[in-house]
Amino acid sequence: MTAPFLPYGRQAIDDDDIAAVAAVLRSDALTTGPEVDRFEQALAQVTSAAHAVSCNSGTGALHLAVAGLGIGEGDKVIVPSLTFLASANCARYVGAEVIFADVDPNTGLMGATHLEAALDRAPRGSVKAVIPVHLNGQCCDLSPIAELADRHHIAIVEDACHALGGLMPDGTKVGSCTTSIAACFSFHPVKTVATGEGGAVTTNDSKLDAAMRTLRSHGMVRQPSTPASPEFAFGPDGQANPWYYEMPELGLNYRLSDIHAALGRSQLRKLDTFVARRAALVARYDALLAKLSNRIRPVGRVGGRPAWHLYVVQIDFAALDKDRGNIMRALSERGIGTQVHYLPVHLQPYYQRRYGRLNLPGAEAYYARCLSLPLFPTMNDSDVDRVVNALTEVIGS
Ligand SMILES: *Cc1c(COP(=O)(O)O)cnc(C)c1O
């Protein structure tokens, strides 16, 4: 019998998750129902944030946060280049321009020095937000970033899509927004908690919370306290018309359905177990890899307690005279899925056309060496052994 294929990441669904979804399917509300509120309350509790706004995806979450802050044309948003496309695209959705920041070549994380260098490349006063990305589940050190951001009146929106369930270097929970205005999450199946497609923003700012709730549902406001159109809002006897709603701003339909929300709430109950299992697998990888060539090393480690999303090794392909594509294909033949996270976003054709060929050596050096190995909570210890053995085989010890 051949061993099952190990993808680089996948969801962990059990019978409780299936029962939670089935219960919604038997209920009256498939969307805009009670499960959405329950999921948001559970997420706010898990992250210790005052508010959690659910939405259709992590991409939607980033868009809602940036739009909810009123960022738009003429504004600039600083985004590290070593991330998924969506971290940068959210700025473009609202008409703002992206300033790409470099990252540490060993951790892939943006630090205050990278932010400062990016600020130097932007016209004074034009930068309205910075989006630190907690890559792989390790968190950016936000204290020095916040100090800079405060001085320049820049909002911090965390892209925490990799990091739900982790602790920041200062010990606070990811998503608690103690040093940011908002944190964005994704519930794509490879992320720690899965809803299929899904996302959320946490914040302690009630104005931003309200703005994002309106934006995610067409910009509609029902029964406003002071209607813009009293002639439509009230009947001849002065009573409020029950059908009346108004649209003060353009919005979207970015709602999460009750089906997804129920799955999310059921998954959240297992967050601690998921995070612990991922940490145990990471420890096993680390121990086995320590015995191999120093040309294969786990990504650099920072403080805090990461909720590992990816297990990334850095391989000096050039020094080993190996081609990454060939290594990936050889691993795939041995039933092991790998991936490269990420091709730096500043190198995408859309952004090169817009901003030219930027030189961000940290991001490019990280990219040149990274390879994501399988990591998901239903993996066995023996799966880790299998991956490391196969890696040894195809690279040569
Ligand atoms: C997954 C991810 C997103 C986008 O989330 P989706 O739910 O896939 O839209 C954004 N940023 C990062 C860093 C991600 O990993």
The ligand as a Gaussian input file, in Angstrom:
#p B3LYP/6-31G(d) Opt

LIG

0 1
 C       -4.871000      33.474000       2.812000
 C       -4.312000      34.814000       2.896000
 C       -5.039000      35.951000       2.519000
 C       -6.338000      35.886000       1.795000
 O       -7.295000      35.094000       2.395000
 P       -8.450000      34.445000       1.486000
 O       -9.406000      33.937000       2.531000
 O       -7.829000      33.362000       0.677000
 O       -9.046000      35.528000       0.667000
 C       -4.461000      37.189000       2.745000
 N       -3.239000      37.320000       3.285000
 C       -2.506000      36.247000       3.635000
 C       -1.159000      36.457000       4.251000
 C       -3.010000      34.967000       3.437000
 O       -2.260000      33.907000       3.734000

